[in-house]
Amino acid sequence: VCLTCCSKESMLRINQICHKNGIKFFTGDVFGYHGFMFSDLGQHDFVEEKPKVAKASAGLEDGPEAKRARLEAAETTMVKK
């Protein structure tokens, strides 16, 4: 449910109804140069992509090659949160 141009009381009442029924709720408005946005998504899962950090080889020390090996991660891991 998306609301705009509503009174605060209407927004709160409709958000409570949506929250009880597991419905995602968005509201917002703009007043000249200022505005606001609010969302109530309840419980939700999302996935974050994190790069795998390459471990330095035994022969490499703390030089530019070792730093490049750590930064050039070829693989990523998806983490569910």
N, CA, C and O atoms as CSV, one atom per row, in Angstrom:
chain,resi,resn,atom,element,x,y,z
A,1,VAL,N,N,0.853,-1.170,0.000
A,1,VAL,CA,C,0.000,0.000,0.000
A,1,VAL,C,C,0.894,1.226,0.000
A,1,VAL,O,O,1.838,1.308,0.786
A,2,CYS,N,N,0.604,2.186,-0.880
A,2,CYS,CA,C,1.347,3.441,-0.954
A,2,CYS,C,C,0.388,4.600,-0.690
A,2,CYS,O,O,-0.659,4.695,-1.331
A,3,LEU,N,N,0.733,5.472,0.239
A,3,LEU,CA,C,-0.093,6.629,0.574
A,3,LEU,C,C,0.686,7.919,0.387
A,3,LEU,O,O,1.884,7.976,0.664
A,4,THR,N,N,-0.001,8.958,-0.087
A,4,THR,CA,C,0.530,10.313,-0.107
A,4,THR,C,C,-0.613,11.264,0.212
A,4,THR,O,O,-1.783,10.905,0.077
A,5,CYS,N,N,-0.276,12.465,0.630
A,5,CYS,CA,C,-1.268,13.526,0.884
A,5,CYS,C,C,-2.333,13.098,1.886
A,5,CYS,O,O,-3.509,13.404,1.693
A,6,CYS,N,N,-1.952,12.401,2.945
A,6,CYS,CA,C,-2.902,11.959,3.966
A,6,CYS,C,C,-2.544,12.598,5.309
A,6,CYS,O,O,-1.413,13.032,5.528
A,7,SER,N,N,-3.522,12.642,6.187
A,7,SER,CA,C,-3.262,13.136,7.535
A,7,SER,C,C,-2.455,12.100,8.314
A,7,SER,O,O,-2.433,10.920,7.962
A,8,LYS,N,N,-1.801,12.554,9.366
A,8,LYS,CA,C,-0.989,11.660,10.195
A,8,LYS,C,C,-1.857,10.556,10.786
A,8,LYS,O,O,-1.433,9.402,10.846
A,9,GLU,N,N,-3.065,10.898,11.221
A,9,GLU,CA,C,-3.967,9.915,11.819
A,9,GLU,C,C,-4.335,8.826,10.806
A,9,GLU,O,O,-4.373,7.646,11.152
A,10,SER,N,N,-4.606,9.220,9.555
A,10,SER,CA,C,-4.934,8.238,8.512
A,10,SER,C,C,-3.748,7.329,8.231
A,10,SER,O,O,-3.907,6.117,8.088
A,11,MET,N,N,-2.553,7.919,8.151
A,11,MET,CA,C,-1.354,7.117,7.899
A,11,MET,C,C,-1.140,6.090,8.998
A,11,MET,O,O,-0.864,4.924,8.716
A,12,LEU,N,N,-1.265,6.517,10.254
A,12,LEU,CA,C,-1.056,5.599,11.369
A,12,LEU,C,C,-2.101,4.476,11.368
A,12,LEU,O,O,-1.763,3.314,11.592
A,13,ARG,N,N,-3.354,4.822,11.120
A,13,ARG,CA,C,-4.427,3.827,11.133
A,13,ARG,C,C,-4.233,2.808,10.015
A,13,ARG,O,O,-4.362,1.605,10.245
A,14,ILE,N,N,-3.925,3.279,8.804
A,14,ILE,CA,C,-3.737,2.371,7.677
A,14,ILE,C,C,-2.478,1.540,7.853
A,14,ILE,O,O,-2.467,0.366,7.481
A,15,ASN,N,N,-1.412,2.116,8.411
A,15,ASN,CA,C,-0.190,1.350,8.675
A,15,ASN,C,C,-0.467,0.231,9.677
A,15,ASN,O,O,0.026,-0.882,9.499
A,16,GLN,N,N,-1.239,0.502,10.716
A,16,GLN,CA,C,-1.560,-0.537,11.698
A,16,GLN,C,C,-2.338,-1.683,11.054
A,16,GLN,O,O,-2.080,-2.850,11.346
A,17,ILE,N,N,-3.285,-1.354,10.182
A,17,ILE,CA,C,-4.053,-2.388,9.490
A,17,ILE,C,C,-3.138,-3.225,8.592
A,17,ILE,O,O,-3.217,-4.453,8.589
A,18,CYS,N,N,-2.274,-2.553,7.835
A,18,CYS,CA,C,-1.337,-3.261,6.958
A,18,CYS,C,C,-0.382,-4.132,7.763
A,18,CYS,O,O,-0.128,-5.278,7.392
A,19,HIS,N,N,0.149,-3.604,8.857
A,19,HIS,CA,C,1.106,-4.345,9.681
A,19,HIS,C,C,0.464,-5.615,10.254
A,19,HIS,O,O,1.089,-6.676,10.256
A,20,LYS,N,N,-0.771,-5.511,10.736
A,20,LYS,CA,C,-1.478,-6.681,11.288
A,20,LYS,C,C,-1.694,-7.759,10.242
A,20,LYS,O,O,-1.693,-8.945,10.572
A,21,ASN,N,N,-1.881,-7.367,8.975
A,21,ASN,CA,C,-2.178,-8.319,7.910
A,21,ASN,C,C,-0.962,-8.687,7.063
A,21,ASN,O,O,-1.099,-9.368,6.047
A,22,GLY,N,N,0.213,-8.247,7.472
A,22,GLY,CA,C,1.443,-8.600,6.756
A,22,GLY,C,C,1.570,-7.945,5.384
A,22,GLY,O,O,2.189,-8.511,4.483
A,23,ILE,N,N,0.992,-6.764,5.221
A,23,ILE,CA,C,1.038,-6.035,3.956
A,23,ILE,C,C,2.095,-4.941,4.057
A,23,ILE,O,O,2.136,-4.201,5.040
A,24,LYS,N,N,2.943,-4.840,3.049
A,24,LYS,CA,C,3.985,-3.803,3.047
A,24,LYS,C,C,3.333,-2.433,2.875
A,24,LYS,O,O,2.355,-2.290,2.141
A,25,PHE,N,N,3.888,-1.421,3.561
A,25,PHE,CA,C,3.280,-0.096,3.608
A,25,PHE,C,C,4.324,0.976,3.323
A,25,PHE,O,O,5.407,0.961,3.909
A,26,PHE,N,N,4.007,1.901,2.432
A,26,PHE,CA,C,4.867,3.038,2.112
A,26,PHE,C,C,4.036,4.306,2.179
A,26,PHE,O,O,2.887,4.320,1.736
A,27,THR,N,N,4.602,5.363,2.725
A,27,THR,CA,C,3.939,6.660,2.709
A,27,THR,C,C,4.987,7.755,2.576
A,27,THR,O,O,6.147,7.572,2.945
A,28,GLY,N,N,4.569,8.873,2.053
A,28,GLY,CA,C,5.488,9.996,1.906
A,28,GLY,C,C,4.751,11.213,1.388
A,28,GLY,O,O,3.609,11.121,0.938
A,29,ASP,N,N,5.409,12.339,1.457
A,29,ASP,CA,C,4.846,13.585,0.958
A,29,ASP,C,C,5.968,14.594,0.787
A,29,ASP,O,O,7.056,14.417,1.334
A,30,VAL,N,N,5.711,15.634,0.041
A,30,VAL,CA,C,6.685,16.685,-0.201
A,30,VAL,C,C,6.046,18.023,0.133
A,30,VAL,O,O,4.896,18.279,-0.221
A,31,PHE,N,N,6.800,18.870,0.818
A,31,PHE,CA,C,6.353,20.207,1.191
A,31,PHE,C,C,7.399,21.201,0.706
A,31,PHE,O,O,8.292,21.566,1.470
A,32,GLY,N,N,7.312,21.641,-0.531
A,32,GLY,CA,C,8.312,22.546,-1.083
A,32,GLY,C,C,9.651,21.843,-1.215
A,32,GLY,O,O,9.781,20.882,-1.972
A,33,TYR,N,N,10.650,22.323,-0.476
A,33,TYR,CA,C,11.985,21.719,-0.521
A,33,TYR,C,C,12.136,20.559,0.458
A,33,TYR,O,O,13.161,19.878,0.438
A,34,HIS,N,N,11.160,20.317,1.299
A,34,HIS,CA,C,11.264,19.281,2.320
A,34,HIS,C,C,10.238,18.187,2.058
A,34,HIS,O,O,9.198,18.421,1.443
A,35,GLY,N,N,10.548,17.010,2.530
A,35,GLY,CA,C,9.635,15.897,2.361
A,35,GLY,C,C,10.013,14.775,3.303
A,35,GLY,O,O,10.982,14.870,4.056
A,36,PHE,N,N,9.231,13.714,3.248
A,36,PHE,CA,C,9.521,12.548,4.080
A,36,PHE,C,C,9.064,11.298,3.352
A,36,PHE,O,O,8.263,11.357,2.419
A,37,MET,N,N,9.587,10.172,3.796
A,37,MET,CA,C,9.205,8.867,3.288
A,37,MET,C,C,9.293,7.883,4.442
A,37,MET,O,O,10.258,7.909,5.206
A,38,PHE,N,N,8.308,7.026,4.575
A,38,PHE,CA,C,8.296,5.999,5.613
A,38,PHE,C,C,7.869,4.688,4.984
A,38,PHE,O,O,6.979,4.661,4.135
A,39,SER,N,N,8.499,3.604,5.398
A,39,SER,CA,C,8.085,2.282,4.923
A,39,SER,C,C,8.072,1.309,6.092
A,39,SER,O,O,8.952,1.336,6.953
A,40,ASP,N,N,7.073,0.460,6.105
A,40,ASP,CA,C,6.944,-0.615,7.088
A,40,ASP,C,C,6.884,-1.905,6.284
A,40,ASP,O,O,5.840,-2.253,5.733
A,41,LEU,N,N,8.001,-2.608,6.219
A,41,LEU,CA,C,8.080,-3.829,5.429
A,41,LEU,C,C,7.887,-5.078,6.268
A,41,LEU,O,O,7.940,-6.189,5.739
A,42,GLY,N,N,7.665,-4.918,7.567
A,42,GLY,CA,C,7.478,-6.088,8.423
A,42,GLY,C,C,8.712,-6.958,8.405
A,42,GLY,O,O,9.828,-6.465,8.244
A,43,GLN,N,N,8.512,-8.246,8.569
A,43,GLN,CA,C,9.612,-9.202,8.502
A,43,GLN,C,C,9.905,-9.483,7.035
A,43,GLN,O,O,8.989,-9.798,6.274
A,44,HIS,N,N,11.149,-9.375,6.631
A,44,HIS,CA,C,11.525,-9.699,5.263
A,44,HIS,C,C,12.971,-10.158,5.215
A,44,HIS,O,O,13.788,-9.770,6.051
A,45,ASP,N,N,13.278,-10.985,4.233
A,45,ASP,CA,C,14.635,-11.475,4.015
A,45,ASP,C,C,15.240,-10.739,2.840
A,45,ASP,O,O,14.532,-10.321,1.924
A,46,PHE,N,N,16.553,-10.583,2.871
A,46,PHE,CA,C,17.261,-10.013,1.741
A,46,PHE,C,C,18.609,-10.691,1.628
A,46,PHE,O,O,19.084,-11.323,2.572
A,47,VAL,N,N,19.218,-10.555,0.470
A,47,VAL,CA,C,20.507,-11.186,0.202
A,47,VAL,C,C,21.532,-10.091,-0.033
A,47,VAL,O,O,21.289,-9.136,-0.770
A,48,GLU,N,N,22.684,-10.248,0.609
A,48,GLU,CA,C,23.781,-9.293,0.459
A,48,GLU,C,C,24.949,-10.004,-0.197
A,48,GLU,O,O,25.303,-11.115,0.198
A,49,GLU,N,N,25.546,-9.377,-1.191
A,49,GLU,CA,C,26.688,-9.963,-1.884
A,49,GLU,C,C,27.974,-9.492,-1.228
A,49,GLU,O,O,28.204,-8.290,-1.096
A,50,LYS,N,N,28.821,-10.444,-0.812
A,50,LYS,CA,C,30.095,-10.107,-0.174
A,50,LYS,C,C,31.222,-10.766,-0.956
A,50,LYS,O,O,31.136,-11.951,-1.275
A,51,PRO,N,N,32.281,-10.017,-1.271
A,51,PRO,CA,C,33.410,-10.624,-1.989
A,51,PRO,C,C,34.218,-11.526,-1.062
A,51,PRO,O,O,34.415,-11.227,0.116
A,52,LYS,N,N,34.678,-12.631,-1.628
A,52,LYS,CA,C,35.576,-13.513,-0.882
A,52,LYS,C,C,36.948,-12.879,-0.892
A,52,LYS,O,O,37.402,-12.408,-1.935
A,53,VAL,N,N,37.614,-12.857,0.238
A,53,VAL,CA,C,38.945,-12.262,0.342
A,53,VAL,C,C,39.967,-13.361,0.096
A,53,VAL,O,O,39.973,-14.388,0.775
A,54,ALA,N,N,40.832,-13.127,-0.889
A,54,ALA,CA,C,41.885,-14.099,-1.203
A,54,ALA,C,C,42.964,-14.027,-0.139
A,54,ALA,O,O,43.385,-12.943,0.263
A,55,LYS,N,N,43.405,-15.185,0.311
A,55,LYS,CA,C,44.479,-15.230,1.306
A,55,LYS,C,C,45.821,-15.080,0.599
A,55,LYS,O,O,46.016,-15.568,-0.514
A,56,ALA,N,N,46.723,-14.405,1.261
A,56,ALA,CA,C,48.058,-14.175,0.691
A,56,ALA,C,C,48.831,-15.487,0.625
A,56,ALA,O,O,48.718,-16.326,1.519
A,57,SER,N,N,49.605,-15.659,-0.420
A,57,SER,CA,C,50.430,-16.851,-0.570
A,57,SER,C,C,51.569,-16.809,0.427
A,57,SER,O,O,51.922,-15.748,0.943
A,58,ALA,N,N,52.146,-17.980,0.694
A,58,ALA,CA,C,53.238,-18.060,1.666
A,58,ALA,C,C,54.461,-17.288,1.186
A,58,ALA,O,O,55.205,-16.752,2.008
A,59,GLY,N,N,54.690,-17.216,-0.153
A,59,GLY,CA,C,55.859,-16.534,-0.688
A,59,GLY,C,C,55.700,-15.016,-0.732
A,59,GLY,O,O,56.692,-14.292,-0.819
A,60,LEU,N,N,54.469,-14.534,-0.674
A,60,LEU,CA,C,54.255,-13.089,-0.757
A,60,LEU,C,C,54.280,-12.469,0.625
A,60,LEU,O,O,53.751,-13.018,1.592
A,61,GLU,N,N,54.899,-11.329,0.687
A,61,GLU,CA,C,54.915,-10.626,1.960
A,61,GLU,C,C,53.958,-9.457,1.859
A,61,GLU,O,O,52.948,-9.569,1.164
A,62,ASP,N,N,54.224,-8.348,2.514
A,62,ASP,CA,C,53.309,-7.225,2.542
A,62,ASP,C,C,53.649,-6.184,1.479
A,62,ASP,O,O,53.679,-4.990,1.776
A,63,GLY,N,N,53.900,-6.612,0.264
A,63,GLY,CA,C,54.209,-5.697,-0.829
A,63,GLY,C,C,52.985,-5.456,-1.694
A,63,GLY,O,O,51.881,-5.873,-1.346
A,64,PRO,N,N,53.180,-4.779,-2.828
A,64,PRO,CA,C,52.053,-4.462,-3.716
A,64,PRO,C,C,51.377,-5.707,-4.288
A,64,PRO,O,O,50.162,-5.709,-4.487
A,65,GLU,N,N,52.142,-6.763,-4.554
A,65,GLU,CA,C,51.554,-7.992,-5.096
A,65,GLU,C,C,50.612,-8.646,-4.084
A,65,GLU,O,O,49.567,-9.176,-4.461
A,66,ALA,N,N,50.976,-8.609,-2.816
A,66,ALA,CA,C,50.130,-9.192,-1.777
A,66,ALA,C,C,48.836,-8.400,-1.642
A,66,ALA,O,O,47.764,-8.981,-1.472
A,67,LYS,N,N,48.936,-7.075,-1.719
A,67,LYS,CA,C,47.727,-6.240,-1.629
A,67,LYS,C,C,46.832,-6.478,-2.835
A,67,LYS,O,O,45.614,-6.564,-2.680
A,68,ARG,N,N,47.392,-6.586,-4.020
A,68,ARG,CA,C,46.606,-6.823,-5.228
A,68,ARG,C,C,45.898,-8.176,-5.122
A,68,ARG,O,O,44.744,-8.298,-5.534
A,69,ALA,N,N,46.567,-9.186,-4.581
A,69,ALA,CA,C,45.964,-10.512,-4.433
A,69,ALA,C,C,44.760,-10.451,-3.493
A,69,ALA,O,O,43.771,-11.153,-3.704
A,70,ARG,N,N,44.840,-9.619,-2.463
A,70,ARG,CA,C,43.716,-9.504,-1.533
A,70,ARG,C,C,42.555,-8.725,-2.146
A,70,ARG,O,O,41.399,-9.025,-1.847
A,71,LEU,N,N,42.831,-7.733,-2.995
A,71,LEU,CA,C,41.782,-6.894,-3.552
A,71,LEU,C,C,41.097,-7.518,-4.758
A,71,LEU,O,O,39.921,-7.245,-4.995
A,72,GLU,N,N,41.789,-8.339,-5.518
A,72,GLU,CA,C,41.232,-8.925,-6.724
A,72,GLU,C,C,40.493,-10.218,-6.393
A,72,GLU,O,O,40.959,-11.310,-6.717
A,73,ALA,N,N,39.347,-10.087,-5.751
A,73,ALA,CA,C,38.545,-11.256,-5.426
A,73,ALA,C,C,37.726,-11.648,-6.641
A,73,ALA,O,O,36.908,-10.864,-7.124
A,74,ALA,N,N,37.944,-12.862,-7.138
A,74,ALA,CA,C,37.241,-13.320,-8.328
A,74,ALA,C,C,35.869,-13.888,-7.987
A,74,ALA,O,O,35.009,-13.972,-8.863
A,75,GLU,N,N,35.647,-14.274,-6.753
A,75,GLU,CA,C,34.392,-14.903,-6.361
A,75,GLU,C,C,33.673,-14.056,-5.321
A,75,GLU,O,O,34.292,-13.297,-4.574
A,76,THR,N,N,32.366,-14.204,-5.291
A,76,THR,CA,C,31.563,-13.545,-4.272
A,76,THR,C,C,30.682,-14.557,-3.584
A,76,THR,O,O,30.404,-15.626,-4.128
A,77,THR,N,N,30.246,-14.224,-2.395
A,77,THR,CA,C,29.365,-15.072,-1.619
A,77,THR,C,C,28.065,-14.329,-1.378
A,77,THR,O,O,28.088,-13.139,-1.064
A,78,MET,N,N,26.936,-15.000,-1.518
A,78,MET,CA,C,25.638,-14.407,-1.229
A,78,MET,C,C,25.274,-14.769,0.214
A,78,MET,O,O,25.253,-15.944,0.582
A,79,VAL,N,N,24.989,-13.751,1.020
A,79,VAL,CA,C,24.665,-13.954,2.432
A,79,VAL,C,C,23.215,-13.557,2.647
A,79,VAL,O,O,22.839,-12.412,2.395
A,80,LYS,N,N,22.395,-14.501,3.112
A,80,LYS,CA,C,20.988,-14.209,3.381
A,80,LYS,C,C,20.860,-13.659,4.786
A,80,LYS,O,O,21.403,-14.223,5.736
A,81,LYS,N,N,20.138,-12.550,4.916
A,81,LYS,CA,C,19.945,-11.925,6.225
A,81,LYS,C,C,18.477,-11.706,6.460
A,81,LYS,O,O,18.090,-11.189,7.508
